[in-house]
Every structure is written in structure tokens, then in C-alpha cells.
């Protein structure tokens, strides 16, 4: 919902867990749409992908995500995030295996 130039206050009601599951089971499309909205907001405002400022983890180079459904009909996300200018897996391995243990200690 969008409130613009009104005196209305957005105050969502936090419902009990069993009622939330019942609502999702009764309208799984609405549950999926809400999940999609939350994921988009996470990518935009927390990771800040394609934004001018770095996100919570730094500048995101790329991400890959897949969605799964749990047994309770709720959706969850698995995401791989690559941070711009971060070490490659080979560089991490080389630093861990280096004779000088500075990287490992840090």
C-alpha cells in the first residue's frame, strides 16, 4: 500500500505464527508476491546492487540467487554474492597456505 500526503500511519499487525501459515496456505500467490517484494528491497537497499553507494557488504560485483519452498509453503532464498575487488578463491587459498601466517591470523 502506498500512503501519500495523508495522515494515515502504517502500523502492520504482527499475527501469530499459526495464523501467518494459514494465510499463506490460503493465498500462496500473495505470499510469493510479498516474498518477491522483500527480496527486491533487500537487493536494492541492503546489497545496493546497481546503486551509487556501496551496500552493507561493500560494492557488489554480481549475485546469483535461487528460491526454494519449505514444507510449510514458505519461500526462502539461497544467494551467492561476489564483492567487487575481493580476492578470488585461488588468492584466498594461496594466502591461507602461505608460509607467513599474517592472513590466517587476521
Backbone as ProteinMPNN parsed JSONL, in Angstrom:
{"seq_chain_A": "XXXXXXXXXXXXXXXXXXXXXXXXXXXXXXXXXXXXXXXXXXXXXXXXXXXXXXXXXXXXXXXXXXXXXXXXXXXXXXXXXXXXXXXXXXXXXXXXXXXXXXXXXX", "coords_chain_A": {"N_chain_A": [[0.85, -1.183, 0.0], [0.374, 2.254, -0.584], [0.878, 5.262, 0.972], [0.284, 8.571, 0.613], [0.698, 11.935, 1.247], [-1.208, 11.894, 3.323], [-2.659, 11.565, 6.578], [-2.474, 9.092, 7.575], [-1.164, 6.343, 9.396], [1.139, 3.831, 8.913], [0.862, 0.84, 10.332], [1.56, -2.185, 10.755], [-0.027, -5.255, 11.698], [1.3, -7.681, 13.702], [0.909, -10.958, 13.361], [0.068, -14.124, 14.973], [2.178, -17.052, 14.615], [0.912, -19.457, 13.634], [-1.371, -18.411, 12.433], [-0.268, -16.864, 10.403], [0.834, -18.874, 8.749], [-1.534, -20.125, 7.999], [-2.751, -18.095, 6.506], [-0.915, -17.852, 4.381], [-1.136, -20.402, 3.25], [-3.748, -20.211, 2.385], [-3.612, -18.272, 0.405], [-1.328, -18.576, -1.602], [-0.174, -17.171, -3.727], [-0.21, -14.459, -3.0], [1.55, -14.645, -0.845], [3.91, -15.343, -2.237], [4.238, -13.059, -3.807], [4.695, -11.122, -1.831], [7.083, -12.145, -0.744], [8.75, -11.855, -2.995], [8.786, -9.054, -3.212], [10.094, -8.37, -0.779], [12.622, -9.576, -1.196], [13.509, -8.115, -3.437], [13.708, -5.556, -2.248], [15.708, -6.067, -0.356], [17.904, -6.607, -2.043], [18.094, -4.143, -3.334], [18.311, -2.171, -1.23], [19.937, -3.171, 0.87], [22.06, -4.741, -0.226], [22.54, -2.998, -2.265], [22.761, -3.183, -5.07], [23.603, -2.089, -8.296], [23.526, 0.585, -7.51], [24.531, 3.903, -6.414], [26.044, 3.976, -4.081], [28.051, 1.975, -1.833], [26.958, -1.245, -0.657], [25.869, -3.031, 2.311], [27.803, -5.029, 2.545], [29.822, -4.048, 0.994], [30.862, -3.029, -2.325], [28.856, -4.6, -4.574], [29.68, -6.969, -6.977], [28.412, -8.937, -8.496], [25.536, -11.098, -8.274], [23.92, -14.221, -7.518], [20.966, -15.978, -7.233], [18.69, -18.359, -5.881], [15.437, -19.669, -5.369], [13.649, -21.524, -2.966], [10.99, -23.666, -1.842], [9.786, -24.273, 1.367], [8.656, -26.962, 3.509], [6.487, -25.899, 4.834], [5.167, -24.298, 3.092], [6.383, -21.851, 2.84], [8.621, -19.535, 1.314], [12.141, -19.462, 0.678], [15.44, -18.076, 0.289], [18.476, -18.747, -1.414], [21.569, -17.334, -1.768], [24.348, -16.222, -3.63], [26.894, -13.977, -3.362], [29.123, -11.825, -4.91], [31.731, -9.768, -4.096], [32.92, -6.719, -5.315], [36.254, -6.294, -6.379], [37.231, -8.134, -4.566], [39.098, -10.895, -3.13], [40.018, -13.634, -5.217], [38.943, -17.101, -5.262], [41.272, -18.68, -5.579], [43.299, -16.881, -4.797], [42.648, -16.539, -2.11], [43.08, -19.152, -1.158], [45.865, -19.377, -1.689], [46.875, -17.419, 0.057], [46.099, -18.426, 2.529], [47.583, -20.767, 2.612], [50.145, -19.81, 2.604], [53.55, -19.504, 3.777], [54.041, -17.467, 5.619], [52.027, -16.446, 8.208], [50.24, -14.268, 8.366], [47.813, -13.525, 7.03], [46.107, -15.643, 7.764], [46.043, -15.315, 10.548], [44.781, -12.824, 10.747]], "CA_chain_A": [[0.0, 0.0, 0.0], [1.138, 3.487, -0.672], [0.218, 6.387, 1.619], [0.941, 9.798, 0.177], [0.017, 13.166, 1.662], [-2.336, 11.621, 4.213], [-2.273, 11.488, 7.978], [-2.552, 7.693, 7.983], [0.074, 5.758, 9.898], [1.268, 2.418, 8.574], [1.152, 0.093, 11.544], [1.154, -3.562, 10.474], [-0.335, -6.131, 12.822], [2.088, -8.91, 13.702], [-0.011, -12.044, 13.719], [0.718, -15.342, 15.483], [2.797, -17.896, 13.585], [-0.046, -20.369, 13.007], [-2.259, -17.626, 11.58], [0.508, -16.496, 9.2], [0.88, -20.061, 7.882], [-2.876, -20.335, 7.454], [-2.956, -17.083, 5.465], [-0.084, -18.211, 3.228], [-1.743, -21.578, 2.623], [-4.992, -19.787, 1.745], [-3.328, -17.428, -0.756], [0.11, -18.695, -1.83], [0.284, -16.154, -4.676], [0.07, -13.259, -2.21], [2.776, -14.932, -0.111], [5.023, -15.276, -3.186], [4.411, -11.656, -4.191], [5.327, -10.45, -0.701], [8.46, -12.633, -0.703], [9.448, -11.208, -4.11], [8.968, -7.657, -2.823], [11.11, -8.309, 0.27], [13.91, -9.893, -1.812], [13.89, -6.949, -4.242], [14.119, -4.488, -1.338], [16.993, -6.481, 0.201], [18.913, -6.404, -3.089], [18.229, -2.712, -3.615], [18.657, -1.309, -0.1], [20.988, -3.743, 1.719], [23.203, -5.019, -1.089], [22.68, -1.792, -3.096], [23.177, -3.572, -6.414], [23.343, -1.049, -9.296], [23.303, 1.859, -6.829], [25.713, 4.767, -6.371], [26.781, 3.805, -2.831], [28.27, 0.563, -1.506], [25.986, -1.894, 0.209], [26.285, -3.459, 3.641], [28.992, -5.869, 2.417], [30.735, -3.409, 0.059], [30.328, -2.909, -3.681], [28.51, -5.905, -5.129], [30.039, -7.148, -8.38], [27.368, -9.75, -9.113], [24.923, -12.044, -7.355], [23.106, -15.281, -8.088], [20.061, -16.432, -6.178], [17.663, -19.331, -6.224], [14.369, -19.702, -4.361], [13.081, -22.838, -2.667], [9.817, -23.68, -0.968], [9.914, -25.172, 2.504], [7.493, -27.806, 3.728], [5.372, -25.102, 5.378], [4.727, -23.44, 1.986], [7.075, -20.569, 2.83], [9.747, -19.468, 0.395], [13.402, -18.956, 1.2], [16.397, -17.71, -0.748], [19.901, -19.051, -1.317], [22.19, -16.303, -2.592], [25.794, -16.104, -3.705], [27.207, -12.58, -3.627], [30.54, -11.588, -5.14], [32.049, -8.383, -3.79], [33.852, -6.116, -6.261], [37.662, -6.191, -5.964], [37.569, -9.068, -3.491], [40.051, -11.926, -3.529], [39.478, -14.807, -5.914], [39.142, -18.302, -4.44], [42.68, -19.099, -5.638], [44.08, -15.957, -3.971], [42.366, -16.877, -0.704], [43.806, -20.396, -0.867], [47.302, -19.082, -1.659], [47.201, -16.671, 1.279], [45.938, -19.325, 3.681], [48.654, -21.754, 2.567], [51.448, -19.132, 2.603], [54.36, -19.781, 4.966], [53.849, -16.383, 6.587], [50.648, -16.668, 8.653], [49.565, -12.994, 8.661], [46.436, -13.582, 6.534], [45.36, -16.588, 8.592], [45.832, -14.709, 11.868], [43.777, -11.744, 10.644]], "C_chain_A": [[0.882, 1.227, 0.0], [0.331, 4.611, -0.045], [0.972, 7.651, 1.231], [0.08, 10.984, 0.568], [-1.249, 12.901, 2.466], [-1.792, 11.563, 5.638], [-2.332, 10.045, 8.492], [-1.175, 7.192, 8.396], [0.068, 4.281, 9.542], [1.716, 1.674, 9.819], [0.704, -1.355, 11.337], [0.925, -4.359, 11.754], [0.507, -7.392, 12.695], [1.215, -10.033, 14.229], [0.755, -13.262, 14.234], [1.182, -16.234, 14.323], [1.78, -18.796, 12.883], [-1.03, -19.628, 12.088], [-1.551, -17.191, 10.299], [0.573, -17.67, 8.234], [-0.475, -20.335, 7.241], [-3.157, -19.346, 6.324], [-2.149, -17.401, 4.205], [-0.681, -19.405, 2.493], [-3.018, -21.203, 1.879], [-4.772, -18.939, 0.5], [-1.821, -17.463, -1.031], [0.654, -17.666, -2.82], [0.631, -14.862, -3.931], [1.352, -13.451, -1.404], [4.0, -14.829, -1.01], [5.29, -13.835, -3.613], [5.088, -10.866, -3.068], [6.798, -10.846, -0.596], [9.298, -11.941, -1.789], [9.749, -9.742, -3.783], [10.103, -7.518, -1.8], [12.502, -8.585, -0.308], [14.393, -8.715, -2.653], [14.377, -5.796, -3.353], [15.466, -4.802, -0.687], [18.114, -6.212, -0.803], [19.155, -4.913, -3.324], [18.807, -1.929, -2.436], [19.748, -1.862, 0.817], [22.237, -4.025, 0.888], [23.547, -3.823, -1.974], [23.264, -2.112, -4.47], [22.711, -2.5, -7.394], [22.977, 0.297, -8.664], [24.611, 2.639, -6.796], [26.596, 4.543, -5.139], [26.983, 2.318, -2.551], [27.194, 0.038, -0.567], [26.603, -2.284, 1.538], [27.588, -4.248, 3.595], [30.054, -5.256, 1.504], [30.061, -3.274, -1.297], [30.095, -4.298, -4.263], [28.886, -5.962, -6.599], [28.915, -7.878, -9.102], [26.746, -10.631, -8.023], [24.145, -13.081, -8.145], [22.235, -15.795, -6.961], [19.08, -17.453, -6.734], [16.682, -19.424, -5.054], [13.885, -21.135, -4.202], [11.86, -22.675, -1.782], [10.062, -24.693, 0.137], [8.643, -25.999, 2.631], [6.274, -27.055, 4.238], [4.826, -24.108, 4.358], [5.394, -22.072, 1.972], [8.283, -20.649, 1.913], [10.994, -19.002, 1.129], [14.416, -18.862, 0.067], [17.79, -18.22, -0.408], [20.581, -18.072, -2.264], [23.708, -16.376, -2.487], [26.092, -14.682, -4.141], [28.708, -12.443, -3.812], [30.795, -10.103, -4.973], [33.126, -7.888, -4.759], [35.237, -5.956, -5.634], [38.011, -7.095, -4.79], [38.546, -10.119, -4.021], [39.334, -13.053, -4.266], [39.653, -16.023, -4.998], [40.599, -18.785, -4.443], [43.564, -18.191, -4.78], [43.867, -16.229, -2.482], [43.139, -18.128, -0.303], [45.301, -20.133, -0.741], [47.696, -18.36, -0.377], [47.068, -17.53, 2.522], [47.115, -20.289, 3.766], [50.05, -21.13, 2.633], [52.216, -19.443, 3.884], [54.234, -18.699, 6.04], [52.355, -16.35, 6.934], [49.853, -15.399, 8.92], [48.091, -13.045, 8.24], [45.577, -14.476, 7.418], [45.067, -16.018, 9.972], [44.781, -13.629, 11.827], [42.404, -12.324, 10.484]], "O_chain_A": [[1.996, 1.22, 0.524], [-0.786, 4.887, -0.482], [2.168, 7.775, 1.497], [-1.111, 11.034, 0.262], [-2.249, 13.602, 2.307], [-0.579, 11.516, 5.845], [-2.249, 9.806, 9.697], [-0.158, 7.572, 7.816], [-0.891, 3.566, 9.833], [2.833, 1.869, 10.299], [-0.416, -1.712, 11.705], [1.604, -4.153, 12.76], [0.432, -8.092, 11.685], [0.834, -10.047, 15.4], [1.946, -13.413, 13.964], [0.65, -16.174, 13.215], [1.788, -18.886, 11.656], [-1.465, -20.176, 11.075], [-2.164, -17.154, 9.232], [0.389, -17.491, 7.03], [-0.55, -20.729, 6.077], [-3.735, -19.716, 5.302], [-2.645, -17.239, 3.09], [-0.728, -19.423, 1.263], [-3.338, -21.806, 0.854], [-5.639, -18.884, -0.372], [-1.114, -16.5, -0.733], [1.835, -17.323, -2.756], [1.658, -14.243, -4.21], [2.154, -12.525, -1.289], [5.024, -14.285, -0.596], [6.445, -13.437, -3.763], [5.957, -10.036, -3.33], [7.66, -9.993, -0.386], [10.416, -11.498, -1.529], [10.847, -9.255, -4.051], [10.968, -6.653, -1.941], [13.462, -7.902, 0.05], [15.568, -8.353, -2.588], [15.362, -5.137, -3.684], [16.279, -3.9, -0.486], [19.152, -5.654, -0.446], [20.296, -4.483, -3.491], [19.703, -1.106, -2.626], [20.426, -1.082, 1.485], [23.337, -3.603, 1.246], [24.695, -3.653, -2.383], [24.143, -1.408, -4.967], [21.565, -2.054, -7.335], [22.198, 1.059, -9.237], [25.672, 2.1, -7.112], [27.778, 4.887, -5.16], [26.179, 1.491, -2.981], [26.603, 0.786, 0.212], [27.733, -1.903, 1.845], [28.398, -4.147, 4.517], [31.086, -5.882, 1.263], [28.84, -3.39, -1.408], [31.035, -5.076, -4.424], [28.468, -5.111, -7.384], [28.512, -7.481, -10.195], [27.359, -10.874, -6.983], [23.76, -12.85, -9.291], [22.719, -16.023, -5.852], [18.699, -17.407, -7.904], [17.067, -19.274, -3.895], [13.732, -21.864, -5.182], [11.715, -21.682, -1.068], [10.486, -25.821, -0.115], [7.664, -25.752, 1.926], [5.147, -27.528, 4.088], [4.103, -23.18, 4.719], [5.014, -21.214, 1.176], [8.892, -21.708, 1.76], [10.909, -18.237, 2.089], [14.262, -19.494, -0.978], [18.231, -18.138, 0.738], [20.213, -17.986, -3.436], [24.27, -16.566, -1.408], [25.598, -14.23, -5.174], [29.483, -12.892, -2.967], [30.157, -9.277, -5.626], [34.124, -8.571, -4.987], [35.36, -5.53, -4.486], [38.992, -6.844, -4.09], [38.781, -10.207, -5.226], [38.185, -13.376, -3.966], [40.439, -15.97, -4.052], [41.1, -19.247, -3.418], [44.477, -18.674, -4.11], [44.808, -16.153, -1.693], [43.772, -18.167, 0.752], [45.939, -20.607, 0.199], [48.737, -18.658, 0.21], [47.841, -17.379, 3.468], [47.592, -20.595, 4.859], [51.041, -21.857, 2.711], [51.619, -19.625, 4.945], [54.312, -18.992, 7.233], [51.514, -16.238, 6.042], [48.863, -15.455, 9.649], [47.216, -12.651, 9.011], [44.457, -14.114, 7.779], [43.976, -16.21, 10.509], [43.973, -13.509, 12.748], [41.428, -11.581, 10.381]]}, "name": "protein", "num_of_chains": 1, "seq": "XXXXXXXXXXXXXXXXXXXXXXXXXXXXXXXXXXXXXXXXXXXXXXXXXXXXXXXXXXXXXXXXXXXXXXXXXXXXXXXXXXXXXXXXXXXXXXXXXXXXXXXXXX"}
